[in-house]
Amino acid sequence: MNRDECDSEIAVDATKAVQHLFGNQVKRLSFDRGFHSPDNQKELSKLVTDLCLPKPRARQSVKQLAEADAEFLDAQQNHSGVESAIGALQSGNGMQRCRDCAEIGFERYVSLAILGCKRLTLGRLLIAQQDSRNEAALTCRQAA
């Protein structure tokens, strides 16, 4: 995503790109409020069966939640996991500050943070296979 693009401008194209990669396996999508627009609501509803695209303002959002079906509420509930993954990248993988100001440097920092996070998860899973009680096999949530 380019810096001059808004979230609402890329939602449909990004969804089409994901569907191109994964085929019709994508049944549910969950977005933040910044992605909402009436056009996106209409176009994305055609592309996926379960869409969670919250409206941007509090009043609209409350009304939308009151009228929401179970799939919308389910997708919104799972969205916190996405936010948690983003938070993990920022806090635990050196993403508090990007010291390389160029666009390519920022992309490199994000890519390395994702790679680091995935390697930690893989390592934790491999350790858990050998000894599930090992402290290194536990996630922060399990250790607490």
C-alpha positions in Angstrom: 0.0 0.0 0.0 1.4 3.4 -1.0 1.6 6.1 1.7 -0.8 8.3 -0.3 -3.5 5.7 -0.4 -6.4 5.5 2.0 -7.6 2.3 3.5 -11.0 2.7 1.8 -9.3 3.0 -1.6 -7.6 -0.4 -1.5 -10.2 -2.7 0.2 -11.8 -4.1 -3.0 -8.5 -4.5 -5.0 -6.8 -6.1 -2.0 -9.7 -8.5 -1.6 -9.5 -9.5 -5.2 -5.8 -10.0 -4.9 -6.3 -12.3 -1.9 -9.0 -14.2 -3.7 -6.7 -14.6 -6.7 -4.0 -16.1 -4.5 -6.3 -18.4 -2.5 -9.2 -19.0 -4.9 -12.7 -19.2 -3.4 -11.4 -20.4 -0.1 -11.9 -16.8 1.4 -15.3 -16.8 2.9 -14.9 -14.3 5.7 -13.2 -10.9 5.8 -12.9 -8.5 8.7 -11.9 -4.9 8.2 -11.3 -1.8 10.4 -13.6 1.2 10.3 -11.2 3.1 8.0 -12.0 0.7 5.1 -15.7 1.5 5.1 -17.5 3.3 2.3 -20.9 2.6 0.7 -19.2 1.4 -2.5 -16.9 -0.9 -0.6 -19.8 -2.3 1.4 -21.6 -3.1 -1.9 -18.6 -4.5 -3.8 -17.1 -6.5 -1.0 -20.5 -8.1 -0.2 -20.4 -9.5 -3.8 -16.9 -11.0 -3.3 -17.3 -12.7 0.1 -20.2 -14.3 2.0 -19.3 -13.1 5.5 -18.2 -9.5 5.6 -17.3 -7.5 8.7 -17.0 -3.9 7.6 -17.9 -1.7 10.5 -19.2 1.8 9.8 -16.9 4.6 10.8 -19.0 6.7 13.2 -20.1 5.7 16.7 -23.8 6.2 16.1 -23.7 4.3 12.8 -21.6 1.6 14.4 -24.1 1.1 17.3 -27.0 0.8 14.8 -25.0 -1.6 12.7 -24.2 -3.8 15.7 -27.9 -3.9 16.7 -28.9 -5.1 13.2 -25.9 -7.4 12.8 -26.2 -11.1 12.0 -24.2 -13.9 13.8 -21.6 -14.0 11.0 -20.8 -10.3 11.3 -20.5 -10.6 15.1 -18.3 -13.7 14.8 -16.0 -12.0 12.3 -15.8 -8.9 14.5 -14.9 -11.1 17.5 -12.1 -12.7 15.6 -10.8 -9.4 14.4 -9.1 -8.7 17.8 -6.7 -11.6 16.9 -5.6 -9.6 13.9 -5.0 -6.5 16.0 -3.1 -8.7 18.6 -0.8 -9.9 15.8 -0.1 -6.4 14.7 0.6 -5.4 18.4 3.0 -8.3 18.7 4.9 -7.2 15.7 5.2 -3.7 17.1 6.2 -4.6 20.7 8.2 -7.7 20.4 10.1 -7.5 17.2 11.8 -4.2 17.1 9.1 -2.3 15.3 8.8 0.5 17.9 10.9 2.7 15.6 12.1 2.3 12.0 15.5 3.8 11.7 15.6 3.5 7.9 13.5 6.4 6.6 13.3 5.3 3.0 10.2 3.4 1.8 12.2 0.3 1.0 13.8 0.4 4.4 10.4 0.5 6.1 9.2 -2.5 4.0 12.4 -4.3 5.1 11.8 -3.6 8.8 8.2 -4.9 8.5 9.2 -8.0 6.6 11.9 -8.8 9.1 9.5 -8.3 12.0 7.0 -10.7 10.4 9.8 -13.2 9.8 11.0 -12.9 13.4 7.5 -13.4 14.8 6.9 -16.5 12.6 10.3 -18.0 13.6 9.5 -17.5 17.3 6.1 -19.2 16.8 7.7 -22.1 14.9 10.4 -22.5 17.5 7.8 -22.6 20.3 5.8 -25.3 18.4 8.9 -27.4 17.8 9.9 -27.2 21.5 6.3 -28.0 22.5 6.4 -31.2 20.4 9.4 -32.4 22.4 8.3 -31.2 25.8 4.9 -29.5 26.3 5.8 -28.4 29.9 9.0 -26.6 28.8 8.8 -22.9 29.7 10.0 -21.9 26.2 7.0 -23.8 24.7 4.5 -21.6 26.4 3.0 -18.4 25.0 2.8 -15.3 27.2 -0.9 -16.1 27.8 -0.2 -19.7 28.8 2.7 -18.7 31.1 0.5 -16.2 33.1 
